[in-house]
């Protein structure tokens, strides 16, 4: 197995989170995983699709940066778009398909896990003594009162006849 030592089959690595590009990719990864309901709710396949989406997103961003640096996206000699424009479109379609496989809607995290951890944290804190809560002290009641009407919405007559015509 000496042919593997050359590194030709090594897995390419994304930039580290300390670099500016790596920080953006780490932020995108965290946002995608959070939209899927958190790391606990993601399957291995979903995490693999997140990695694939990140790599494709990085390539689309690089192609966009290159295209925006060009004076024109049209090859005037051959009267057509440069090939990189079409390749960028394929990459963008691939990214869209990967994101569609992951799901376009946000998924809520499992609330029971958060409630259990919040209760455990509350139980570990010392209780406040001498503090009482009364709902009547919290907010004034509006019983028996009608909310005020804006002067612009006040009726000026039965048929609106109070206007000057």
N, C-alpha and C positions, 0 to 999 in steps of 0.2 A: 504494500500500500504506500509505496514511496511517492506515487504520483499525486497524493493529496497534500504533500508538504509544501508544494509551490504556492498554495493559497488561491489557486484558481477557483476552487470550489468553496471558498470561505464565504460565509454569510455577510453581505454588505451591512454595515452599521450606519444608522442615522447619526447625525451630529449630536454631541453630548448636550445636555440641558444647560451647561454653562455658556455655550455659544449663543449668539442672538437667534440663529436659525433653529437651534435645538430648543431654545426656550419657547419659541412659537409652536414648534411641533409638540413639545410637552404640554403646552396649554391646550392645543387642539385635542390631543389624546385624552387629557383629563375631562374636557368638555364632552367629547363623544362618549366616554365611559359613563360620565354622570347622566347624560341623556338616556343611556340604556338602563339606568336604574342603579348604577354603582358597580364596583368590581365584583361584589358578592353575587349580583344578579346575572352577570355575564357568563355565558358558556365559553368553552375554549374556542369554538368556531367563531363566536362573535368577537372575541379578542383578536383572533387571527384576521378577521375582516377589518377590524379597527386598524391593525398594523398595515394591512394592504391599502386601506383608504389613506392612511397617513403618507405612505410612500408615493402613491399616485398623486395625492394633493401636492406633495413637494415637487414632483415632476411637472405638474400643471403650472405651479407657480414659477418654476425655472423657465418653462417655455414662454409663459406670459412676459416675464422680465426680458427675455431675448427678443420677443416680437415687438415689445414696446420700445426697444432700443433701435429697431430698424427704421429707416426713413420711410419705408412703404412695405406693406405686406404683399405687394403685387410684383411679380417678375415682369417687368415691362418688355423685355426682349421676347419672352415666350407668351406674354399676355395671359397670365394665370397667377394664382396665388402660389407663394412659396410652399414647398412640401412640408415645412415645419408647421404651417398653419393647419394643414389637414391632420398632421400627427398630433398637434395640440387638441384638436377637436375629438380625435379618438381617445386620447387620454382623459379628456373631460367627460366623455360619454362613459368610459370605464369607471371613473370616480363616481359619477351619478348612479350607475348600476350597483356599485358596491355599497353606497350609502342607502340606496333603496332596499337592498338585501338586509341591511342592518335595521331599517325601519326609519320612517321620517318623523314619527311622533315621539315625544318625550315619554318616558316611562317613570312612574313614581317609584321611589325607593320603598322598601318594605317598612311600613310605619311601626310594626310591632317591635322590630329591632331597636328603633330609636326610642320608643316608649319604655322598653325594658331598661335600656342604658340610662335614660333620664331618671327613672325611678330609683335605680341603683345609686346614681350620683346624688339624688336628693336625700336618700336615706343615709348616705355617708356624711353629709353636711350637718353641722349642729343646728338645732332648731332655734329660731328667734323667739326669745321670751318677751312678753309684755306687748307684743304687737298683735292687734286684733283687726279684723276686717269686717265692716258692715256695708252691705250693698247700698243702703240708703245714704251713706257718706260718700260713696264713689261718684255718683252722678245725680244731678237734680232731676226730678221727675217732671214730665210734661203733661200729667194727667189733667184732663179738663181744659187744656189750652189748645187753640188752633195755631198752626204755624203761620207766621206773617206772610202776607202776599206781597210780591214785588209790585211797585207802583206801575211798572210798564205792563204788567199782566192783569191789572185790575180792570174789571168790566166797566164800561162807560155807559151802559144802558142795556135794555133788553135786546135790541137789534143792533147795537153799536151806533145808535142814532145820535149819540153825544158828540160825534165828530163834525167838524166844519166841512161842508161839501161845496 
